[in-house]
Amino acid sequence: MKQYTAKEVEHLLNEGKTLNIIDVREVAEVKAGKIPGVIHIPLGLLEFRMHELNKSQEYLLVCHSGGRSGRAYQFLESHGFNVINMTGGMLAWEGKLE
């Protein structure tokens, strides 16, 4: 499983790198704060919304602690997507929120 830490993701964003981040948390969790610019697709809807994603792009998956994003990683990878899991999830995130 390809992984980045929250610090690595924060560093990449601060450098101006464009990342396609998918937050797989539930609506109430995202309302409490999310990484600026993320795509919100709750894990339970990922199967039904994966047609919105482009297999030629890389996606970084985020959840609360890393478990759900790990499951999303396995699911999307099995369907031919290039994905990365953010270890520690939003619990480890110290960067900006919106």
C-alpha positions as semicolon CSV with decimal commas, in nm:
position;residue;x (nm);y (nm);z (nm)
1;M;0,000;0,000;0,000
2;K;0,142;0,336;-0,104
3;Q;0,120;0,579;0,188
4;Y;0,198;0,937;0,287
5;T;0,196;1,072;0,641
6;A;-0,017;1,375;0,722
7;K;0,305;1,579;0,755
8;E;0,419;1,470;0,407
9;V;0,082;1,571;0,259
10;E;0,093;1,906;0,439
11;H;0,446;1,966;0,310
12;L;0,346;1,884;-0,050
13;L;0,046;2,119;-0,032
14;N;0,259;2,397;0,121
15;E;0,501;2,356;-0,172
16;G;0,210;2,421;-0,408
17;K;0,172;2,064;-0,536
18;T;-0,176;1,985;-0,662
19;L;-0,312;1,672;-0,498
20;N;-0,640;1,498;-0,577
21;I;-0,755;1,430;-0,222
22;I;-1,068;1,225;-0,154
23;D;-1,211;1,246;0,199
24;V;-1,411;0,928;0,265
25;R;-1,551;1,036;0,604
26;E;-1,920;1,089;0,672
27;V;-2,091;1,425;0,619
28;A;-2,095;1,521;0,990
29;E;-1,722;1,451;1,020
30;V;-1,639;1,665;0,717
31;K;-1,850;1,953;0,851
32;A;-1,618;1,964;1,153
33;G;-1,327;2,045;0,920
34;K;-1,157;1,920;0,608
35;I;-0,837;1,972;0,414
36;P;-0,897;2,264;0,173
37;G;-0,994;2,153;-0,178
38;V;-1,077;1,790;-0,104
39;I;-1,337;1,588;-0,290
40;H;-1,586;1,445;-0,040
41;I;-1,708;1,095;-0,123
42;P;-1,823;0,899;0,185
43;L;-1,684;0,544;0,185
44;G;-2,034;0,395;0,152
45;L;-2,090;0,589;-0,173
46;L;-1,749;0,528;-0,330
47;E;-1,866;0,232;-0,538
48;F;-2,148;0,443;-0,685
49;R;-1,938;0,753;-0,748
50;M;-1,610;0,606;-0,873
51;H;-1,725;0,684;-1,229
52;E;-1,653;1,050;-1,138
53;L;-1,283;0,967;-1,100
54;N;-1,018;0,947;-1,372
55;K;-0,796;0,638;-1,378
56;S;-0,511;0,842;-1,530
57;Q;-0,489;1,056;-1,214
58;E;-0,351;0,974;-0,871
59;Y;-0,582;1,007;-0,568
60;L;-0,488;1,055;-0,205
61;L;-0,739;0,902;0,035
62;V;-0,817;1,049;0,377
63;C;-1,046;0,953;0,664
64;H;-1,055;1,005;1,042
65;S;-0,772;0,771;1,144
66;G;-0,665;0,580;0,831
67;G;-0,886;0,270;0,847
68;R;-1,165;0,368;0,609
69;S;-0,921;0,529;0,368
70;G;-0,730;0,199;0,372
71;R;-1,048;0,015;0,270
72;A;-1,113;0,279;0,002
73;Y;-0,755;0,227;-0,118
74;Q;-0,807;-0,148;-0,157
75;F;-1,138;-0,100;-0,334
76;L;-1,016;0,164;-0,582
77;E;-0,687;-0,014;-0,646
78;S;-0,880;-0,331;-0,731
79;H;-1,066;-0,127;-0,994
80;G;-0,745;0,000;-1,156
81;F;-0,704;0,337;-0,981
82;N;-0,369;0,483;-0,874
83;V;-0,417;0,563;-0,503
84;I;-0,227;0,665;-0,189
85;N;-0,346;0,635;0,171
86;M;-0,280;0,915;0,423
87;T;-0,171;0,735;0,740
88;G;-0,313;0,863;1,067
89;G;-0,599;1,037;0,891
90;M;-0,739;1,366;1,012
91;L;-0,634;1,278;1,367
92;A;-0,275;1,337;1,252
93;W;-0,352;1,643;1,037
94;E;-0,203;1,968;1,169
95;G;-0,246;2,176;0,853
96;K;-0,511;2,419;0,741
97;L;-0,880;2,330;0,757
98;E;-1,185;2,465;0,582
